[in-house]
């Protein structure tokens, strides 16, 4: 059946196949950075930021619920099927942005069921790399995510200014279609045939499909449990920061759209360097666990800086530190992969991606609520003409310009303390080897 549905792909499975898939998917969404802010504000003129948190919350919760099942299914039936499914359904909302904004946001929420591309990609990479190569490979994949955001927001903003948002949506749709065609025609299957059943059968129990059962199962391994807690506490503020930061720069720090696009590009380039060059050096010199701790330290520092910073130059300086903190997740992914059997890579990476999906829901909503409590309104996208109507941000900025970022720094501090108890070498991993 697989031979009828798919081409065999081009060449042998490699990390570069995974890199192209990730780049095209997030490049398409990066193009929509500016149009997304405009459509969000027009669709929800009141409490824009809180509605954004609600939409992302539903998407994140659905991602959390579905990630273990999709990971387990990919362990049985192969990665290529589920790469195609996850990318297709994640990108389905793109053309709806201008057709029907309400359907667009509804589809974004529902697409969370399949928004677990990273889960399948990391399992794909685990299939084709040796243990000592995985940290570098995961770093390359994560760096590709950053690379996709180096130019796409700037390109999207430029095209929007010249030709309008409709062209940007069209270009993003074309990029998404190219990504789907690439998976269909060029990506070879990475899971060995002997590890898959001869036909579509059961082999997937309800326990594997239940995310909470999967979490309870992982909880029996203290190393994986500590790692999952670390992921939750560190990615919760990161998800909230990612969802709100462009609005924050625009409305509170008063960045112009070109400055925001430049900021994204510079931080993206620095993140690429951090996740390729520095990550590889750190993994060899100080080890997996210490690399995770160092990344958490950078993340805690940049969040605190964003929390107290009120000047544009402070945002740029903290951004450089934020780029270095991007080494955390690939280092954690390598640590998790090292402690899992070869036939369980999809399940474990699915659980980690599910936790990130849960954070993608909780983080934006939590950040929006904290901004609301501190009267930092982020529901205006147009340049402010009447200063008398914008007293709350200026009043609060003299004390704590970014309260949610300080909350995030505290959460990462807890993640750092938890990560200290992760053993340097897992006995379970050594036994499997």
N, C-alpha and C positions, 0 to 999 in steps of 0.2 A: 504493500500500500504506500509506503514511504517513497518508493521509487516512482510511483505514479504521480504523487503530489509534488515532489521536489526534484530539482536538479541535484546532482551530486555535489555541486559547488566547484570552486576554482582552487586547485592545489590542496595541500594538506591543511587541517585545522591549525590556526595560528592565533596569537594574541592580536595580530593586526586585523583579522576579521572582526574581532570584538571591538577593537578601537574604532573602526569605521562605523559600525552600528551605533555605538554610543555617540560619536561625534555628530552624525547626521541627525539623530533624534533630538539632541539638546540644542544643536544649531538651529533647527526649525523652531523650537520653542523660544530660543534666545532672540530670534528676529522679532518676536511678538512682545518684547518687554515694554516698549513705549505704547503700542496700540492697546495692550492689555490694561495699562493704567487708565487710558482714556475710556475704554469700553466699560471697565469696572465702575468708574465714577459716573458715567452716563446711565448705566443700568441701575445702580444703587446710589443715588445722590445723597441719601442720608445714611450715616454710619457705614461709609464705604469700607473702612478698614476692618470693622467687625464682621461685615458680610464676607469679606475676603477670608477671614479666619474661619468662618462657618463652612464656606465652600471647601477650603483646604482641609478642614477637619473631617468632613464626610469622606473626602477622597483618601485621606490618611488612614481613617478607621477601616475602610474597605480594603485598602492595601494591606493593613495588618492582618485582616481576616483571611485574605486569599494567598498571601505570600508563601506560607508553608505548603499549601496544597499544590501550588504551581511548581514550587521547588521539588516536591516529592514526585510529581508527575514527570518533570524533566529528568529525574533520576531514572525513570522507567522507560519513557518513550523517546527520550532524546532532547537535546537543547534547541535544535533548529525549529521544531514545531512551535515551541513556546517563545522563542525570540520573535518569530513572525507574529504570534498572537499578541504578545505584550506591546510590541512596537506599534502594531496596527491600531489596537484599541486606545493606546495612549495618545496617538496622533489624530484619531477620529474627530475630536472636537475642533481642531484647527480651522477647517473651512467654515465652521458654523459661526465663527466670531462675527462676521459681517452679514451672514444670512439671517441668523436669529440669536442675539446675545443671550436671551433666556435659555434657549436650548444649548447654547455654548457652555454656559456655566453649569447647567444640569448635567451635560455630558462629561464635563471635567470632574464633577463629583462622582459620577457612576464609573468613570474610567479608572478610578482607584482600584477596582477589582483586578485590573490587569497592569497597573502601573508599578511593576516589579521587574523592570528590565535588568537592573543591576544584579538582582538575585540570580537570574539565568546567566548573565554575562560572567559573573564571578565563578559560577559553577562550570561554565564553558572553559574559562581560563584554567581552573583547577584540573580539568580533564587532561589538558595538554601540556602542563608544566610540572616540573619536579618541585618538591617542597622548598628547596633552597632558592628556586627561581620565582616563587609566587609573590613575594613581597614586591619585587621589582615589577612583575607583570601587573599586579594590582595597582601599583603606583602609576604605571603607564596608563591604565584604564581610567583611574581617577584624574590624572593629569589631562587626559583627553576631554573629560567633562569640563574642566577649566578652560581648555583650549577652545572648546565650542562656544564659550562665552567671551572669548577675547575680542572677537570682531562682530559677532552676530547682533548684539544690542546696538552697536554703533551703526552697522549696516541697516538694521531695521529702522532706527531713528532717522537716518539720512534719507532712505527711500520714502519714509512717511512724510518728511518735510517737502520732498520734491514731487512725489506722485500720489501721496495719500495712503491711508491705511489699507485700502483694498489691494493694492499691489503687494504690500508686505505680507498680507494673509495669503495671497496667491503664491508668492515665492516660498513661504513656509510650507504650504501644502505640497508644492512640487518637491521640495527637499524631503518631506516625509514620504512621498511616493517613491522617490529614489531609494530611500532607506529600505522600504519594504521590498522593492525589486532586488536590491543588493542581497538581502537575506534570502530571498526566494531563489536567486540564480547563482550567487557567488559564495555564500557561506556554507562550508562543508560541515557535516555532523561531527561533533567531537566525542560523543559518548560511544565507546566501543560496542559493536553489534552484539557481542556475547553477553553484554550486561543488560540487553533489552529483550523483552519477550518477543516471540515470533509473531504475535498478533495483538490487536487491541483487546486487552482483558482487564480483569479487576486489579489485583495486586496492590491497590491503594485502599487502605482501610480508613474508617472514619477518624481513627486516632491520628493518622497522618494529616488529614484534612483540617482537623480542629487546631487552630493556632494556640489555644490555651493548653491543650493536651501536649502539643509539641514543646511549649515552654516548660511544662511540668517535667517532661522527659529530659530536656536539657538541664533542668534544675538538679538532676541527679549527679551531674558532673559539675563539681564546684568551680573548676576553671572556666568552663563555658558560661556558667551562671554569672560569675563575677564579670566576665567579658560583656555579657548582655546588659548587665546593670550599668557598666561603664558606657556602653553605646547609648543607652537610654538617657543617662544624665548629661552626656556630652552633646548628643545630637538634638535634644529637646531645644536648647537655646539656639543651636545652629539653624534649625528649621524655622524658628520664629524670626531670627535675624534675617535669613534669606528672604522670607516673605514680606518683611516690612522695610528692609534697609533702603531700597531705592526710593520709596515714599519718604522715608526719614531724611535722606540726603536732600531730596527735592524740597520738602516743605519746612523742615526744621533748620537744617544747615544751609538752606537756600542754594543748593547746587543747581545749575542749569542742566538741561538735557544733554548737551554735548559733554559737559563735565562728568555727568553720570556715566555716559558711554565710555569715556576715556578712563574713568576710575575702574570700571569693570574690566576693560582691556588690560590695564596695567596689573591689576591684582591677578587676573587670569594668567598672564605671562609669568609672574612671580610664583604662582601656584604650580605651574608646569615645571619650573626649575626645581621647586621644593619637592615635588612628588616624583621626580625622575632622578636628578643628580643627588640632592641632599638625602632623600629617603634611602637610596641604595647605599650611600656612604654610611649613614647612621645605622642601618640594619647590620652592616658588616662590622662596624666599630664598637657600638654600644649594645647591640642586641635588640630583639623584637620588643620586649617589655619596656626597656628604657626609652625606645623610640616613641612608644605610645605615651609614656609619661611626659616626655619632652613636648610632644604635640599638644597634650592637654595643658601643659604649662603655657605655651604660646597662646592657646585659645583663651585661657583664663585672663591672661594679660591684655589681649586685644579687646575682650568684652568689657573689662573694667575701664579701659581707655575710652572706648566708645561711650560708656556710661557717663563719664565725667567730662569728656571732650565737647567743646562747643564751637570750635573754629575749624574751617576747612582743612588747614594744614594738619590738624590733629587727626582728622579722618584719614588723610593720606598716610600718615605715619602708622596709625593703628592698622590700616589696610595691609601694609607690608608685613606686620606681625601676623595678621590673619592669614596671609598666604602661607607662612611657615606652619601655621596650625593645621593646614590641609593635609599634612602627613599622617594625621591621627587615624583616619578611617582606613586607608590602605594597610597601615601597620596592624590595626585591629583585625582586618579581614584576613591577613596572613596568619595572625595568631590563631584565629578560629579555624582556618583551613588546616593548620598544622595539627590541630587536636581532633580532627574528624576523619573517619574512614573514607576511602576513595569513593565508595558507593553511597556516601551520605553527604557529599559536598553540596548537592542541591538543597537538601533538607536544612542543613545548618546555615548556609548562606541565605536561604529563604526566611529563616527565623530572624536573622540579623536584619534583612531587608524589611521584614514585617515590623520589627521594632522601630526602624527608621520611618516606616510608613505611619505608625502610630504617633511618632514624634512630629511628623509632617502635619498631622491633624491637630495635636495638642499645642504644638509650638506657636503657630500663627494665632490661634484663638487666645492663648495665654498672653502673648505679647500685646495683642489688640486690647485685651481686658486691662492689662497693666497701664498701657498708654491712656486708656479711658479713665482709670482711677486717678492718674496724675494730670488729667485735663490736657494731655497732649493730643490735640485733634489732628488726624491725618486724612481727613476726608475732603480736602481741597487740593485740586491738582493744578488749577490755573494760578498765575502769578497774583499775589495778594495786592490789592489796590488800597484797601482801607485798613490801615494799621490798627485802628481802634478796635476792629473786630477780631484781632489775633493776639489778645493779651495773654492767654493761657500759656502758649509755648514759651514766650519771652520771659514770663514770670518764673516758670519752672526751670528754664534753662540756666538761670543764674545759680541754681542749687544743684539739680540733677537733670541735665538735658535728656538723658536716655535711661530712665529707670529700668525698663525691661532688660537692658544689657547688663546692668549690675546684678539683677536676678540671675541672668545667665551665667555670670562669672561665679556666683555662689554655687550654682548647679554643677559647673565644671570642677570647682574645688572638691565637691563631694565625689565626682567621678574620679578625680585624681587620687583621693584617699582610698576608694574602692580598688582602683587599678594597682595600688601598692601591694595588695594581697594576691594578685594574680601570680602564680608561680612562674619562674623563669623558664622551666622546662616541664612539660606535662608528662607524668608517668604513663598516662593513657596513650599519649602519642607515641612514646617510646615503645610501649608494648605492642602497639599495632605495627610499628616498623619492624 
